[in-house]
Amino acid sequence: MSPTGRPSEAEPLEVWIDQDLCTGDGICAQYAPEVFELDIDGLAYVKGEDDELRQEPGASVPVPLTVLQDVVDSAKECPGDCIHVRRARDRVEVYGPDAE
C-alpha cells in the first residue's frame, strides 16, 4: 500500500461491473478493451485473459498491470458509477463508487 492509501503497483487487483447501474456508454471499453467489452444487450462486462465475457452478477477478473491506469480511468469516468476495482487479497474497493 502506498502512503496515499492506494494500492502499490505490485498489489493484485480485480475489477467487476454492476450491470444494474451500467449505462452502456462504452467509455470503459474505449479505455481498456483488454478488460471491458459491450455485449449484445448493450451493457459492459469484464472479460478474462481467455477473452470470454464474465456475465455472472459480480463476476470479477484480475487487472493486468499493463492496463491498470486505463482501468482506473474507466472507473473514474464511468457515467453509471458501476465499475469497481478492489484488492484481490481482501476485496476492499480502492477505485470506484464504494472506494474510501
C-alpha positions as YAML, in Angstrom:
chain: A
units: angstrom
residues:
- id: 1
  name: MET
  ca: [0.00, 0.00, 0.00]
- id: 2
  name: SER
  ca: [1.35, 3.41, -0.89]
- id: 3
  name: PRO
  ca: [1.37, 6.36, 1.55]
- id: 4
  name: THR
  ca: [-1.71, 7.72, -0.25]
- id: 5
  name: GLY
  ca: [-3.72, 4.68, 0.82]
- id: 6
  name: ARG
  ca: [-3.93, 3.45, -2.77]
- id: 7
  name: PRO
  ca: [-2.55, 0.03, -3.68]
- id: 8
  name: SER
  ca: [1.03, -0.25, -4.79]
- id: 9
  name: GLU
  ca: [1.69, -1.11, -8.43]
- id: 10
  name: ALA
  ca: [2.56, -4.70, -7.46]
- id: 11
  name: GLU
  ca: [-0.60, -5.40, -5.46]
- id: 12
  name: PRO
  ca: [-3.01, -7.70, -7.34]
- id: 13
  name: LEU
  ca: [-6.32, -6.01, -8.14]
- id: 14
  name: GLU
  ca: [-9.54, -7.26, -9.66]
- id: 15
  name: VAL
  ca: [-12.41, -5.45, -11.36]
- id: 16
  name: TRP
  ca: [-16.12, -6.07, -11.75]
- id: 17
  name: ILE
  ca: [-19.09, -4.21, -13.20]
- id: 18
  name: ASP
  ca: [-22.53, -3.78, -11.66]
- id: 19
  name: GLN
  ca: [-24.71, -4.26, -14.75]
- id: 20
  name: ASP
  ca: [-27.75, -2.91, -12.88]
- id: 21
  name: LEU
  ca: [-26.06, 0.52, -12.98]
- id: 22
  name: CYS
  ca: [-24.35, 0.25, -16.37]
- id: 23
  name: THR
  ca: [-25.50, 2.91, -18.85]
- id: 24
  name: GLY
  ca: [-23.91, 1.16, -21.84]
- id: 25
  name: ASP
  ca: [-21.91, 4.28, -22.63]
- id: 26
  name: GLY
  ca: [-18.84, 2.21, -23.55]
- id: 27
  name: ILE
  ca: [-16.20, 4.50, -22.06]
- id: 28
  name: CYS
  ca: [-14.69, 1.53, -20.26]
- id: 29
  name: ALA
  ca: [-14.30, -0.46, -23.48]
- id: 30
  name: GLN
  ca: [-12.66, 2.55, -25.10]
- id: 31
  name: TYR
  ca: [-10.16, 2.97, -22.24]
- id: 32
  name: ALA
  ca: [-9.37, -0.72, -21.65]
- id: 33
  name: PRO
  ca: [-10.67, -3.04, -24.40]
- id: 34
  name: GLU
  ca: [-8.44, -5.78, -22.96]
- id: 35
  name: VAL
  ca: [-10.67, -5.86, -19.84]
- id: 36
  name: PHE
  ca: [-14.09, -4.47, -20.82]
- id: 37
  name: GLU
  ca: [-16.48, -5.21, -23.67]
- id: 38
  name: LEU
  ca: [-20.05, -4.29, -24.54]
- id: 39
  name: ASP
  ca: [-22.27, -7.30, -25.12]
- id: 40
  name: ILE
  ca: [-25.27, -7.66, -27.42]
- id: 41
  name: ASP
  ca: [-27.52, -6.45, -24.56]
- id: 42
  name: GLY
  ca: [-25.73, -3.07, -24.70]
- id: 43
  name: LEU
  ca: [-24.15, -3.46, -21.27]
- id: 44
  name: ALA
  ca: [-20.46, -3.63, -20.37]
- id: 45
  name: TYR
  ca: [-18.87, -6.74, -18.92]
- id: 46
  name: VAL
  ca: [-15.40, -7.68, -17.77]
- id: 47
  name: LYS
  ca: [-13.53, -10.32, -19.71]
- id: 48
  name: GLY
  ca: [-10.77, -12.67, -18.69]
- id: 49
  name: GLU
  ca: [-7.45, -13.49, -20.26]
- id: 50
  name: ASP
  ca: [-9.32, -16.07, -22.36]
- id: 51
  name: ASP
  ca: [-11.25, -13.14, -23.92]
- id: 52
  name: GLU
  ca: [-14.55, -14.58, -22.64]
- id: 53
  name: LEU
  ca: [-17.08, -12.22, -21.04]
- id: 54
  name: ARG
  ca: [-17.88, -12.86, -17.39]
- id: 55
  name: GLN
  ca: [-21.65, -12.40, -17.32]
- id: 56
  name: GLU
  ca: [-22.45, -13.77, -13.87]
- id: 57
  name: PRO
  ca: [-23.51, -10.97, -11.48]
- id: 58
  name: GLY
  ca: [-20.48, -9.74, -9.55]
- id: 59
  name: ALA
  ca: [-18.01, -11.73, -11.66]
- id: 60
  name: SER
  ca: [-14.54, -10.23, -11.49]
- id: 61
  name: VAL
  ca: [-11.27, -10.56, -13.40]
- id: 62
  name: PRO
  ca: [-7.70, -9.67, -12.48]
- id: 63
  name: VAL
  ca: [-6.48, -6.25, -13.60]
- id: 64
  name: PRO
  ca: [-3.32, -6.61, -15.71]
- id: 65
  name: LEU
  ca: [-0.64, -4.14, -14.58]
- id: 66
  name: THR
  ca: [-0.17, -3.08, -18.19]
- id: 67
  name: VAL
  ca: [-3.67, -1.53, -18.25]
- id: 68
  name: LEU
  ca: [-4.10, -0.60, -14.58]
- id: 69
  name: GLN
  ca: [-4.25, 3.14, -15.25]
- id: 70
  name: ASP
  ca: [-6.77, 2.62, -18.07]
- id: 71
  name: VAL
  ca: [-9.00, 0.55, -15.76]
- id: 72
  name: VAL
  ca: [-8.73, 3.19, -13.01]
- id: 73
  name: ASP
  ca: [-9.59, 5.93, -15.51]
- id: 74
  name: SER
  ca: [-12.58, 3.87, -16.65]
- id: 75
  name: ALA
  ca: [-13.85, 3.65, -13.08]
- id: 76
  name: LYS
  ca: [-13.39, 7.41, -12.60]
- id: 77
  name: GLU
  ca: [-15.07, 8.39, -15.88]
- id: 78
  name: CYS
  ca: [-17.93, 5.88, -15.88]
- id: 79
  name: PRO
  ca: [-21.26, 7.78, -16.01]
- id: 80
  name: GLY
  ca: [-23.06, 4.90, -14.29]
- id: 81
  name: ASP
  ca: [-20.55, 4.63, -11.41]
- id: 82
  name: CYS
  ca: [-20.70, 0.87, -11.92]
- id: 83
  name: ILE
  ca: [-17.01, -0.13, -12.20]
- id: 84
  name: HIS
  ca: [-15.47, -1.49, -9.02]
- id: 85
  name: VAL
  ca: [-11.73, -2.08, -8.61]
- id: 86
  name: ARG
  ca: [-10.72, -3.90, -5.44]
- id: 87
  name: ARG
  ca: [-7.71, -5.55, -3.88]
- id: 88
  name: ALA
  ca: [-7.71, -9.26, -4.61]
- id: 89
  name: ARG
  ca: [-6.44, -10.25, -1.15]
- id: 90
  name: ASP
  ca: [-9.23, -8.70, 0.93]
- id: 91
  name: ARG
  ca: [-11.75, -7.46, -1.68]
- id: 92
  name: VAL
  ca: [-11.60, -3.88, -0.39]
- id: 93
  name: GLU
  ca: [-12.59, -1.42, -3.10]
- id: 94
  name: VAL
  ca: [-9.80, 1.01, -3.97]
- id: 95
  name: TYR
  ca: [-11.32, 2.70, -7.06]
- id: 96
  name: GLY
  ca: [-14.97, 3.13, -7.92]
- id: 97
  name: PRO
  ca: [-18.16, 4.29, -6.22]
- id: 98
  name: ASP
  ca: [-17.54, 2.38, -2.96]
- id: 99
  name: ALA
  ca: [-13.86, 3.34, -2.54]
- id: 100
  name: GLU
  ca: [-12.99, 5.34, 0.55]
...
